[in-house]
Amino acid sequence: MARAFFRWIVTGPAVACLVACGGGDVIDPTPTSTSDASPVSGTQAPVAPSTGSTLTPSTTTTPATSTPTPATAATTAPTLAASSDSERKLTVSAKASLAGGVGPLMQVLVGGVSVGTVEVKAASFTDFSFTLPVSLDPSARIDVVFANDAMVGGSDRNLYVQSVVTNGRALRPTDAGVVVDMGSGAQAHDGTNVIPGQTDILWNAALRFPALGGTASPTSSSGATTTAPTTATTTPATTTPATTAPASTSAATTAPASTPAPTTTTQAPANAVDITAFGAVCNGTFNNSTAIASAIASAKSKGVAVFIPAGVCAYGDVIRLDGVKLQGTGDASVLHALDWNREAIFMYGDGAEVRQLKLTGVKAPAREAAWEKTRITLFGAKNFVIDSVSIEGSAAAGIQTAQATNNGRITNNKIKDTLADSIHMTDRASYITLENNRIENAGDDGIAVVSYRENGGLVDHITARNNTIVNNKWGRQMSVVGGSNVLYENNHLENNLGQRACLYIAQESSYSTYGAHDVMARQNTLKNCGGASIGHGAVMVYSDGQEANTNISLIRNDVQQNGQSGIRIFSVMNTGITVDSNRVQGANPALDITSPGVLVVPYVSGSVGVLP
C-alpha cells in the first residue's frame, strides 16, 4: 500500500523555511512513500561470469534494463548422479535489500553449471529451490552469484544468504572453506579478491562453497518456499514471502546480520605452538621478544598458529606476523609492551590473524605517529583477521592499514585510550569489514577512512556496522575523508567531548585528500555530538574545494542533540546528496544545509537509528 511521496530539492534559504515550518526539533512530517515488493513475474536470464568485467558500483537513479549474459563459466558438468529425489533439489535461504524497486539477481551454479537465476525480493529469509539435472553431482562446488549490485536514490541493493541445503546437508556461509570471491563476471571466480564466507553479500561477488564432504548438518531453514526451474529462464512460484522488502529508501530496513560471537580457547590448540616452549615466561617483567620471534618462525615453517597462554607476557620489540596466526585465551592472555616506542604488532602476507588477546603496555607521554608505535599495523596484508582483541592505550593509532591492505575483518574488539585514531583505514585499503567493536576515549577519530592523494588511490569498499564509539576526546566518532563505496550502518555514536561531529564526511585540502564518493550512512544513532564553537553538527558533510564529494546518502539515522546543530551540509562541491527520513531531536537547527541540490525527504514514521 503506497502513501503520498514528496521530494524537496533544497537550495540554501529553503532549509530555513523547512526547519521553521516544522514547528519543533523533529523534522517536518511530510509523507513519504513505501510500496510492497511483489513476486517476480516474467522471465530472467541467468547472470553469469563474463570476461573483462570490473567491480564498479552503479550510480544511476534507475535500475539497469539490459538482459544479463548467459553463463560462460565451466560448461561440462560432472557425471555422478544423486541417488534419490531428495538429492535432486538445492535450496538457498536468502533475503534482500532493494534498490530502485529491484532486488538482487541470485544465480546458482553447481560444478560451474548454472541451475537457475531468481530475483530475490524477500525482506526475511526465504527458501528458493532449484532442481538439479541428473547429470550434475549435488556434492560438487556450489556458487551463489550476486551480479547486479547498485545504489539507486540512496538505497543499496544487497543479497543475504543464510544457508544452502543439498544432498542432505545444510551449508552455512561461515563454514570452513567457504569464501566470498569479489568481482563481476569471471572476476567472481578467479580467487583474487577473496574474504572468508559471510552472510552479507554487499558487492558483486560469488559466495563459493567447496565440494561437499564430511557429516551433514541439520537441514532446517525458515521462510516461505519459492521454486526456480533449471532452465535458462526462471519464474518463481507464486508463494509470497512472509514479508516483503520496501522499495522506498524511506521505509524501515531490517537489522543487518552480525559477526558471530567469539569463542574462547583456554589452552594451546593442537595446531599451535606455545611461546612457553621457546622460553617465554609470562610474569609481567621478563622480556619475551626472542621467545615470541622464535615461536613465530617455527609456526610459519609448520603452517600452524602461535599460542599466547594466560598471564602477562611482556615484550620489548615489534612483533612481526608474516601470514602467521597469533591466538590467546581472551583477556587473560596479555601482551604487555615494555617500550611504547616498539609496541606494535606488524601483520603482513596472506592469512595473518590476531585473536583473543589483550594488548597493554607502558604509557606514552604524548601522541606519536611512527608505525612502531601503533598497536597493530597491517602492511599489504590480505585475508586477515583481528578478532576479540582488547587494546588498552597506544602512542599512535590502535589499528592502522598501509600498502593496500585488503580483504579482512576487524571484529569484536575493545579499544580505548588511543592517542590517535582507534581504527584508521588508509593507503588504498579495500574490502574490509569492521563489526561489533567497542571504542572508548579515542584521542582522535574512532573509525576513520582516509584517502591521501600522495598514496595514489582511494580506500574502497569498507563496511562498518554494529560498532559502539563513545566519549571521543578529540576527532570524530566515524569519518570518511576521501574514500569510495563506504557503508556505515547500525552504529551507536555518543558524546563527542571535543565538540566534533559524530559522523564526518569530507574532502580536506589541508591534508590533500580525495573526495568522498558513494558513501551511505544508515540506521545509526548519534547522541550529543558537535558544537557551535567549532561549527560542527552531529553530522557534517563538506568539501574544502579540491575535489567534490559525490553520492552521499544519510538514511534513517537517529540524531539526539542537546542544542547543537543536527545535520550540517555545506560547500558547492557536494553533489548527489540525499538526506532521507532522519529523525532529528533537540538540535538547533535540525538541518543546516547550504549545498545546492540536496534531496531532503523528511522523517514521518518508522524505525530509525540502531536496530535491535
C-alpha positions in Angstrom: 0.0 0.0 0.0 1.5 3.3 -1.1 1.3 6.7 0.5 1.9 10.2 -1.0 5.5 11.0 -1.6 7.1 14.4 -1.6 10.7 15.2 -2.5 12.2 18.6 -1.6 15.2 19.9 -3.5 16.9 22.2 -1.0 18.9 25.2 -2.1 20.1 27.3 0.8 17.4 29.6 2.1 14.7 26.9 1.6 16.1 25.0 4.5 15.4 27.8 7.0 11.7 27.6 6.0 11.8 23.8 6.3 13.1 23.9 9.9 10.9 26.9 10.9 7.8 25.3 9.4 8.5 22.0 11.1 7.5 23.6 14.4 9.9 21.7 16.7 13.0 19.6 16.9 11.6 16.7 14.8 11.8 17.3 11.1 8.5 18.4 9.5 6.5 15.2 8.9 5.8 15.4 5.2 4.6 12.0 4.0 7.0 9.6 2.3 6.2 6.6 0.2 6.5 2.9 0.7 5.4 0.2 -1.6 5.2 -3.5 -1.3 7.5 -5.6 -3.4 5.7 -8.1 -5.5 7.0 -11.6 -6.5 9.0 -11.8 -9.7 6.9 -12.1 -12.9 8.1 -12.9 -16.4 11.5 -14.3 -17.0 15.0 -13.5 -16.0 18.1 -14.7 -17.9 21.0 -16.0 -15.8 23.6 -13.7 -14.5 26.9 -15.4 -15.1 30.6 -14.7 -15.3 31.7 -12.7 -18.3 35.3 -11.9 -19.1 36.6 -8.4 -18.7 34.0 -7.0 -16.2 35.1 -4.8 -13.4 33.7 -4.1 -10.0 32.1 -0.7 -10.4 29.2 0.4 -8.3 26.2 1.8 -10.0 25.4 5.5 -9.5 22.4 5.7 -11.8 19.0 6.6 -10.5 17.1 4.0 -12.4 17.8 0.2 -12.5 19.5 -1.3 -15.5 17.3 -2.8 -18.1 19.8 -4.8 -20.1 19.5 -8.6 -20.1 22.4 -10.3 -18.3 24.5 -12.6 -20.4 24.2 -16.3 -20.3 26.6 -18.3 -18.1 30.1 -18.8 -19.5 31.7 -20.5 -16.5 32.6 -24.2 -16.8 30.3 -25.9 -19.3 31.0 -29.5 -18.6 29.2 -31.0 -15.6 30.4 -34.0 -13.5 28.5 -37.2 -14.4 27.8 -38.5 -10.9 24.0 -38.6 -10.4 22.3 -38.4 -7.0 20.6 -41.5 -5.7 17.2 -40.1 -4.7 14.7 -37.4 -5.5 15.6 -35.5 -2.3 19.2 -35.2 -3.6 17.9 -33.6 -6.8 17.0 -30.4 -5.1 19.2 -27.5 -4.0 17.6 -24.9 -1.7 19.1 -21.4 -0.9 17.7 -19.5 2.1 18.2 -15.8 1.2 16.8 -12.3 1.6 17.4 -8.9 0.0 17.6 -5.2 0.3 16.2 -3.5 -2.8 17.4 -0.5 -4.9 15.1 1.2 -7.4 12.5 -1.4 -6.6 14.8 -4.1 -8.0 16.2 -7.0 -5.9 19.4 -8.8 -6.3 19.6 -11.4 -9.0 20.8 -14.6 -7.4 22.3 -17.2 -9.8 23.2 -20.7 -8.6 25.9 -22.8 -10.2 26.8 -26.4 -9.3 30.1 -27.6 -10.6 30.3 -24.5 -12.8 26.9 -25.1 -14.4 24.0 -22.7 -13.9 20.9 -24.3 -12.4 18.8 -21.2 -12.3 18.5 -17.5 -11.5 15.9 -15.7 -9.4 15.3 -12.1 -8.3 15.2 -12.0 -4.5 12.8 -9.5 -3.0 12.1 -11.1 0.4 12.9 -9.0 3.4 13.1 -12.1 5.6 15.0 -15.3 4.9 13.0 -17.3 2.3 13.8 -20.6 0.7 14.5 -20.7 -3.1 14.6 -24.2 -4.5 16.3 -25.3 -7.7 16.0 -28.7 -9.4 19.3 -30.3 -10.4 19.6 -32.1 -13.7 20.5 -35.8 -13.3 23.9 -35.1 -15.0 25.0 -32.9 -12.1 26.8 -34.1 -9.0 25.0 -32.4 -6.0 28.2 -32.7 -3.9 30.2 -30.5 -6.4 31.2 -26.9 -5.7 28.3 -24.6 -5.3 28.5 -20.9 -6.3 25.8 -18.4 -5.3 26.4 -15.4 -7.5 25.2 -11.8 -7.0 25.9 -9.6 -10.1 23.6 -6.6 -10.2 24.9 -4.6 -7.2 23.7 -1.0 -7.3 22.8 2.1 -5.3 19.7 3.9 -6.5 18.3 7.0 -4.9 20.1 6.2 -1.6 19.0 2.6 -1.5 21.7 -0.1 -1.6 20.9 -3.4 -3.3 22.4 -6.4 -1.4 22.0 -10.1 -1.1 22.0 -12.0 2.2 22.5 -15.8 2.2 21.7 -17.8 5.3 22.2 -21.4 4.1 22.4 -23.8 1.2 20.8 -27.2 1.6 21.6 -30.0 -0.9 22.3 -33.7 -0.8 21.0 -34.0 2.7 23.4 -31.4 4.1 23.0 -27.8 5.3 25.9 -25.5 4.4 26.4 -22.1 6.1 28.4 -19.1 4.7 30.6 -19.2 7.8 31.6 -22.9 7.4 35.2 -23.7 6.9 36.4 -23.3 3.3 33.6 -21.0 2.2 34.7 -17.8 0.6 33.3 -14.6 -0.9 35.1 -14.0 -4.2 34.5 -10.4 -5.1 34.2 -9.1 -8.6 31.9 -9.2 -11.7 31.8 -11.9 -14.3 34.9 -14.0 -14.4 36.5 -12.0 -11.6 34.0 -13.5 -9.2 35.6 -16.9 -9.8 39.3 -16.0 -10.1 40.3 -16.3 -6.4 41.9 -12.9 -6.3 39.8 -10.7 -4.1 38.7 -13.3 -1.5 37.5 -13.0 2.0 36.1 -15.6 4.4 32.5 -16.5 3.8 29.8 -14.4 5.3 26.0 -14.0 5.1 26.1 -10.4 3.8 27.0 -10.2 0.1 27.4 -6.4 -0.3 29.1 -6.3 -3.7 29.1 -8.1 -7.0 30.6 -11.4 -5.9 30.2 -15.2 -5.7 29.6 -17.0 -2.4 31.6 -20.1 -3.1 31.0 -23.4 -1.2 33.7 -26.1 -1.7 32.8 -29.6 -2.9 30.9 -31.3 -0.1 32.4 -33.8 2.3 32.0 -34.8 6.0 29.0 -35.1 8.2 25.7 -33.4 7.2 24.4 -30.5 9.2 20.7 -30.2 10.2 18.7 -29.2 7.1 16.1 -27.0 8.7 15.5 -23.5 7.4 12.8 -20.9 7.7 10.6 -18.9 5.4 8.3 -19.4 2.5 9.4 -21.6 -0.4 9.9 -20.4 -3.9 10.9 -22.9 -6.7 13.2 -22.0 -9.5 13.3 -24.2 -12.6 16.6 -25.4 -14.1 16.1 -23.7 -17.5 17.9 -20.6 -18.6 14.8 -18.5 -17.6 13.5 -18.6 -14.1 9.9 -17.9 -13.0 9.5 -18.3 -9.2 6.4 -19.9 -7.8 3.6 -17.6 -6.7 4.1 -18.3 -3.0 4.5 -14.9 -1.3 7.2 -14.5 1.4 6.0 -13.6 4.9 7.3 -10.1 4.5 8.5 -8.1 1.5 11.2 -5.5 1.2 10.3 -1.9 0.8 11.0 -0.2 -2.5 11.5 3.3 -1.0 14.5 4.4 0.9 12.2 6.0 3.5 10.9 2.6 4.6 12.4 0.9 7.6 15.2 -1.6 7.0 15.9 -4.9 8.6 18.7 -5.3 11.1 21.9 -6.4 9.3 23.4 -9.7 10.0 26.2 -9.5 12.6 29.5 -11.2 13.2 29.2 -14.5 15.2 30.2 -14.2 18.8 33.8 -15.2 19.5 34.7 -18.5 21.1 37.2 -18.7 23.9 40.3 -21.0 23.9 41.8 -21.9 27.3 44.7 -24.0 26.2 47.0 -24.3 23.3 45.2 -25.8 20.3 46.6 -28.9 18.8 47.6 -26.9 15.7 49.6 -24.2 17.5 52.9 -23.8 19.2 53.1 -22.3 22.7 55.5 -19.5 23.3 56.5 -21.0 26.6 58.0 -23.9 24.7 60.5 -21.4 23.4 61.5 -20.0 26.7 58.7 -17.4 27.4 58.0 -16.5 31.0 54.7 -14.6 31.4 55.3 -12.9 34.7 54.9 -9.3 33.5 58.6 -8.3 33.6 60.6 -10.9 31.6 61.3 -9.7 28.0 59.8 -12.4 25.8 60.7 -10.9 22.4 63.2 -13.6 21.5 60.8 -16.4 22.5 57.9 -14.9 20.6 60.0 -14.4 17.5 61.2 -18.0 17.7 57.7 -19.3 18.1 56.5 -17.3 15.1 59.3 -18.6 12.9 58.6 -22.2 14.0 54.8 -21.7 13.4 55.4 -20.3 9.9 57.6 -23.3 8.9 55.0 -25.7 10.2 51.9 -23.9 9.0 50.4 -23.6 12.5 49.4 -20.8 14.9 51.3 -19.2 17.8 49.6 -19.5 21.2 49.9 -16.9 24.0 48.9 -18.5 27.3 47.2 -16.8 30.2 49.5 -14.4 32.0 51.2 -11.1 31.4 53.7 -11.9 28.6 55.9 -8.8 28.3 57.9 -7.9 25.2 60.3 -5.2 24.2 60.3 -5.2 20.4 57.9 -5.2 17.5 56.1 -8.5 16.9 56.1 -9.4 13.2 53.4 -11.8 11.8 54.0 -12.8 8.1 50.9 -14.8 7.4 51.0 -16.3 10.9 48.1 -16.6 13.3 48.6 -15.3 16.9 46.0 -16.5 19.4 45.4 -16.3 23.2 42.7 -17.3 25.7 41.0 -13.9 25.8 41.7 -11.0 28.2 43.7 -13.4 30.4 46.4 -13.6 27.7 48.2 -10.3 27.9 50.9 -9.0 25.6 52.5 -6.1 27.6 54.8 -3.7 25.7 57.8 -2.7 27.8 58.7 0.1 25.4 56.0 2.3 23.9 58.4 3.1 21.1 58.3 -0.5 19.9 54.8 -1.7 21.0 53.5 -2.6 17.5 52.4 -5.9 16.0 53.1 -5.8 12.3 50.9 -8.0 10.1 52.0 -9.0 6.6 51.3 -11.6 4.0 48.2 -13.8 3.4 46.1 -15.0 6.3 47.7 -13.3 9.3 45.4 -13.3 12.4 45.4 -11.8 15.9 42.7 -13.2 18.2 41.7 -13.3 21.8 44.4 -11.2 23.3 44.8 -8.1 25.5 47.4 -5.6 24.4 48.7 -3.3 27.2 52.0 -1.5 27.8 54.0 1.3 29.3 52.0 4.5 28.5 53.4 7.0 26.0 53.8 10.6 27.3 52.4 12.2 24.1 50.9 11.3 20.8 53.2 9.8 18.2 53.0 8.7 14.6 55.6 6.1 13.8 54.4 2.7 12.6 56.3 1.0 15.5 54.1 3.0 18.0 50.8 1.8 16.5 49.4 -1.2 18.4 48.6 -3.2 15.2 49.8 -2.1 11.7 48.8 -4.0 8.6 51.3 -3.8 5.7 49.7 -5.1 2.5 48.1 -7.9 4.5 45.3 -9.8 2.9 42.7 -12.2 4.2 43.5 -11.1 7.7 41.5 -11.2 10.9 41.7 -9.1 14.1 39.1 -10.5 16.5 38.3 -10.3 20.2 41.4 -8.2 21.0 41.4 -5.6 23.8 43.7 -2.7 23.2 44.4 -0.5 26.2 46.2 2.6 25.0 48.6 3.3 22.2 51.1 6.0 21.4 49.6 6.3 17.9 46.6 4.5 16.3 45.1 1.4 17.7 44.8 -0.4 14.3 46.1 1.1 11.0 46.4 -0.1 7.4 49.2 0.6 4.9 50.3 -0.6 1.5 46.9 -1.6 0.1 45.9 -4.0 2.8 42.8 -5.8 1.6 40.1 -8.5 2.3 39.9 -8.7 6.1 37.8 -8.5 9.2 38.2 -6.4 12.3 35.6 -7.7 14.7 34.5 -8.0 18.4 37.4 -5.8 19.6 37.6 -3.4 22.6 39.8 -0.4 22.0 40.2 2.5 24.4 42.5 5.4 25.2 44.4 5.5 21.9 46.3 8.8 21.5 45.5 8.9 17.7 42.6 7.2 15.7 41.4 4.0 17.2 41.0 2.4 13.8 42.5 4.1 10.7 41.8 2.7 7.2 44.2 4.4 4.7 46.7 3.9 1.9 44.3 2.2 -0.6 42.9 -0.3 1.9 39.9 -2.3 0.4 37.2 -4.8 1.2 37.5 -4.6 4.9 34.6 -5.2 7.4 34.5 -3.8 10.9 31.8 -5.2 13.1 30.9 -5.3 16.8 33.8 -3.2 18.0 33.6 -1.0 21.1 35.8 2.1 21.1 36.1 4.5 24.1 38.1 7.7 24.8 39.7 7.9 21.3 42.3 10.6 21.1 41.2 11.3 17.5 38.7 9.6 15.2 37.1 6.3 16.4 36.8 4.7 12.9 38.4 6.7 10.0 38.5 6.1 6.3 41.1 8.5 4.9 42.5 8.6 1.3 45.5 10.8 0.9 46.4 11.9 -2.6 50.1 11.0 -2.0 49.0 7.3 -1.7 47.8 7.3 -5.3 44.3 5.9 -4.8 41.1 5.6 -2.8 40.3 3.5 0.2 37.5 1.4 -1.2 34.7 -1.0 -0.1 34.7 -0.5 3.7 31.8 -1.7 5.7 31.4 -0.7 9.4 28.4 -1.9 11.3 27.2 -2.7 14.8 30.1 -0.7 16.4 29.8 1.5 19.6 32.0 4.6 19.8 31.7 6.8 22.8 33.5 9.7 24.6 35.9 10.8 21.9 38.4 13.2 23.5 39.0 14.8 20.1 38.3 14.0 16.4 35.1 12.4 15.2 33.4 9.1 16.1 33.3 8.0 12.4 34.7 9.7 9.4 35.2 9.3 5.6 37.8 11.9 4.5 38.3 10.6 1.0 37.1 7.1 0.0 34.6 5.2 -2.1 31.9 2.6 -1.5 31.7 3.0 2.2 28.8 1.7 4.3 28.3 2.8 7.9 25.2 1.2 9.4 23.7 0.4 12.8 26.5 2.1 14.8 26.0 3.8 18.1 27.9 7.1 18.3 27.7 9.2 21.5 29.4 12.0 23.5 32.0 13.8 21.5 33.9 15.6 24.2 35.9 17.6 21.6 32.6 19.1 20.2 33.3 17.5 16.8 30.8 15.7 14.6 30.0 12.1 15.4 29.7 11.5 11.6 32.1 13.4 9.3 32.2 13.0 5.5 34.6 15.4 3.8 37.4 16.4 1.5 40.2 18.2 3.2 42.6 20.3 1.3 44.8 20.9 4.3 45.6 17.1 4.3 45.4 16.9 0.5 42.8 14.1 0.5 40.5 12.8 -2.2 36.8 13.4 -2.0 34.2 11.0 -0.6 32.2 9.0 -3.2 29.3 6.6 -2.9 29.1 6.7 0.9 26.0 5.6 2.8 25.3 6.1 6.5 22.0 4.5 7.6 20.3 3.4 10.8 23.0 5.0 13.0 22.3 6.6 16.4 24.1 9.8 17.2 23.9 11.5 20.6 25.4 14.7 21.9 27.8 15.5 19.0 29.3 18.6 17.6 29.4 22.1 19.0 28.8 25.7 18.0 32.3 26.9 18.9 33.8 24.9 16.0 30.8 24.8 13.7 30.2 21.0 13.8 26.8 19.4 13.8 26.1 15.7 14.7 26.6 15.1 11.0 28.8 17.2 8.8 29.4 16.9 5.0 31.6 19.4 3.2 34.4 19.8 0.7 37.4 22.2 1.0 37.2 22.7 -2.7 40.0 20.5 -4.0 37.5 17.7 -5.1 33.8 17.2 -4.9 32.0 14.7 -2.6 29.6 12.7 -4.7 26.6 10.4 -4.0 26.4 10.7 -0.2 23.3 9.2 1.5 22.1 9.8 5.0 19.2 7.4 5.7 17.1 6.8 8.8 19.7 7.9 11.3 18.5 9.0 14.8 20.1 12.3 15.9 19.6 13.3 19.5 21.2 16.6 20.5 21.4 19.0 23.4 21.1 22.2 21.4 23.9 21.6 18.9 23.3 21.6 15.2 21.8 18.4 13.7 22.8 17.8 10.1 25.1 20.3 8.5 25.9 20.2 4.8 27.8 23.0 3.1 30.1 23.7 0.1 29.1 23.9 -3.6 31.2 20.9 -4.2 28.8 18.4 -2.7 26.7 16.7 -5.4 24.2 13.9 -5.3 23.5 14.3 -1.6 20.4 12.5 -0.1 19.0 13.2 3.4 16.2 10.7 3.8 13.9 10.1 6.8 16.4 11.0 9.5 14.8 11.8 12.9 16.5 14.9 14.5 15.6 15.9 18.0 17.0 18.5 20.4 19.0 20.2 17.7 19.3 23.9 16.8 18.9 24.0 13.9 17.8 20.5 12.9 19.1 21.0 9.4 21.8 23.4 8.3 22.1 22.8 4.6 23.5 25.3 2.1 24.9 23.0 -0.6 22.7 23.3 -3.7 20.6 20.4 -5.0 20.4 18.3 -1.7 17.4 15.9 -1.8 15.6 16.0 1.6 12.9 13.5 2.5 11.5 14.5 5.9 11.0 11.9 8.6 7.4 10.7 9.1 7.4 7.4 10.9 9.2 4.1 11.2 12.3 2.8 12.8 15.4 5.0 12.9 18.8 4.6 14.5 20.4 1.4 15.7 18.1 -1.6 15.1 17.8 -4.3 17.8 
